[in-house]
Amino acid sequence: MDSPIWPEGVKRCSLTTFLILLLPCFGLLAWGGLSAVLCLWKGLNQTNMSNVFAFALWIVFDLAVIALGAGAFFTGFLTYIINRKELKNIINAAVIIGFICYSGAMAMLGIDIGQPIRGWFIYWHANIHSMLVEVSFCIGCYLIVLIIEFVPIIFENRKLNEIKPIRLIGHNLHEVMAVFAATGTFLSFFHQGSLGGMFGVLYGRPFAAREGFYIWPWTFFLFILSAIACGPCFTILCTKLTEFMSGKKLVPDNAIQTLAKISGWLLSFYIVLKIIDTLGWIYGVVPKAGLTFMDFYREGPYGVWLVVCEILICGVIPAVMLMIPRIRQNGTWLVIAGILNCTGIVINRFVFIVVTLAIPVMPFDRFWSYIPTWQEWGIGLAVLGYGVLVYALSYRYLPVFPKEKELNIIT
Amino acid sequence: MKKDHGHVGKKYGMVIDLDKCTGCGTCMTACAAENNVSVRKDESDKERSITWMQLYQISNGKKFPDTRYSYFPRPCMHCDEDGRGGHHPSCVSVCVASATRLDPHTGIVSQIYTRCIGCRYCQAACPFDARYFNWWDAYFPKEKGLDRYLSPDVSPRMRGVIEKCSFCHHRLMRAKNQAYAEGRREIGEHEYITACTEVCPVQAITFGDLNNPKHKVHELIQLPTAFRLLERLNTKPKVYYLSTKDWVRRLADNYRPGEFKRLSKGS
C-alpha cells in the first residue's frame, strides 16, 4: 500500500505486518505517556526517588543513551573530518540513532526536573561553574545539530525528493555536512565530558570524586573516551539487529570492521586509563577521605562484583575481542563483544549515579536501596519504544543504508 | 583542628554541645514550625520527609552494660568554600540555575525557591543529606489548625523545589530592621539566633558570628573538644560540635585504622 514511498529498488514487508510488529512500541509509548502525565500532573512523588536517591533510573537511562548515542558524532567525525569514506554507508544509521538517543534523553530530563516549566532557567540564570549547565547547553545545541543532520536524510525520501526545493535544500545540506559534523564533535566532546565531570566534582562524595586536570576531573576525560568507545559498537549492534530483522545485508563489511576496530582500540585505551584512574582513586581520594576501598562495599547489593563486571568482563574482554581481527570478523563474536562493551559503559554510568548515592558518607548514616516504580520504568522504556518506532519508520521510508539495493539485488 | 574563618565579614555559625543534647527533638519541631515546613498526612516515609534540622541517634555499638547513645542534631552545615581552594560550597557550585548561593557578608548559604528548577543535583552533591526536595504540594492540615500558625516571614515552598535550613535568615532580617530603626548599624549577639538555638531546653546550641571574638561561638570553637562533621572532606562547615567522648568524635568522620586521635585516655 505504501510502496511508492519506499526507497527505490528495495523491498519492505507489508504495512499490516509492519504495524503489527510495531505494536509493542505503541504499548511502551502508551505506558510512558500515562507515566509522564502522572509525573507532570501529580509530581515526582510518583517515582521512588527520594531525598537520598536524588538521581535514579531516569538519569541512568539518560547517561546511558547519551553514551550509546555517541556513535553519531564520532562516526560523523570519522566520515567527514577524517574522511573514512567507507563509513558513508553507515553514517545515516548512526545519525538517526544519535538523534533518537539525544531527543529521548531530553524528553526524559524534562520530566525528571521538579519544575519543568522553569527548565529555561538553566539558560537564563546559568551558573557557569556547574557541569550540568555545560551539559544542558551542549546537549541542547547538539540536538539542533542532529536535527540538521537528520533533515537531509528525511529529504531523501523518494516522494519528497521529487519536490525540487526540498531536493536542493537536502543536497546543499549534504554539501556542508562537514561543518555540522565538526560542530557536533566539538559539542559532544564537551557534554560527554561534563556528564562525567558532573560526578567527578562531587568532592563531598568520595565514591564519585576524582582528582583531575585544572577544572576537569579525570571522569571528564574518561566519559568522553568511554562514549566514543561504545557509541560505534551500539551503531554496529543496531545495524546488525536491522539486518537480522530484515534478513538482508545492509552495510558492507569494511564499514562495520572499521568501526569495530576503532571501537576496540578506543576501548582498550579507555580501559587502561580507567584502571589507572581506579587505582589512583583507591590510593588517593579514598584514603584522603579516611576510607578504604572495601568500606564502600560493606553492605547492600552493590559489591566489588560490579567493579569486576564493569572493568574486566565488560571492559578488558570486549577490548581484546575487538582488537583481534579474526574475532571481530566473526559476526557472532562481534555482536557479543559489542553487547559486552555497551553493557560495561551502562554499568559505569549506573555505578556513578545510583551506587554513589546509595553509599552514605556520614559514618552513622545507613546504606539505602532503591527500586523504581512502574511510572519510572514506563518513561524509561517509552524512550526505547520511541527509538524503535523512529528507527523502523526511517528504515522503511528513507534510504538509511545507501548500499542496501546493491547488496540485495532483487531478481 | 584547622580554623579557617579568617574573613573580615560576618560568618554566622552554630556550636552544638553533644554532651548536653538529650535528643528531645524540640529543635526539630521549632525549626519546622518557624520555617513553615510542610507536613504529610502520613510521615512514615522518612526518605521523603522534610526535616531541616535532622536528629540522628548514634551508638557506640557496645553491648550492655557498656552501651552508650548520643545524638547528632544536623542542620545545613552552611559550608564555606569548596575543598579545592574555590569559593563555593559543594551545593552552590553545582546548582544549574544559580538558585543557591553563599552570602559573603554572612556566610549563610541561601536557597531561592522560585528559581530552583528541582534538578536535585545539589542533593547529590551534599554529603550531609541536608537538602530536601518537595515531593508533594505544600500541605498544612486545616483541621489541625496548622494553616493559622504559618509564619508570615517565611514563604512556603511549592512542589518540585529544594529547600533547606536557612539559619532562620528571616530572623537576621528582622534583627537588622530593628537595629536600623533604632539607628544602629550592628546587631547584638543575642538579637539574631535561630529558632533551634532559642528553644533548646538544655541550651546545647549556641549561635553567633564565628569571626567575632566577642561572641560565645568564637570562644567555643577554639576548645579542644570542638570538631565538625566530615571535616576531612574539606567542605568547611560552619556548624561545630562539642563532645568530650572519643567514640562520639570518632563517628563524626571517617578514619582509617590508627588515624583517629583520642582526646582522653579512658573514654
Interface residues (C-beta under 8 A of the other chain):
Chain A: G43 L44 N45 M49 S50 N51 V52 F53 A54 F55 D112 I113 G114 Q115 R118 G119 F121 I122 W124 H125 A126 N127 H129 S130 M131 L132 V133 S136 M198 V201 L202 Y203 G204 R205 P206 P287 K288 A289 G290 L291 T292 D295 T356 L357 V361 M362 P363 F364 D365 W368
Chain B: D45 E47 R48 S49 Y56 I58 F72 D82 G83 R84 G86 H88 S90 S93 V94 C95 V96 A97 S98 A99 R115 C116 I117 G118 C119 R120 Y121 Q123 A124 A125 C126 P127 F128 D129 R131 Y132 F133 N134 W135 W136 D137 M158 R159 G160 V161 I162 L229 L230 R232 L233 N234 T235 L251 A252 D253 N254 Y255 R256 E259
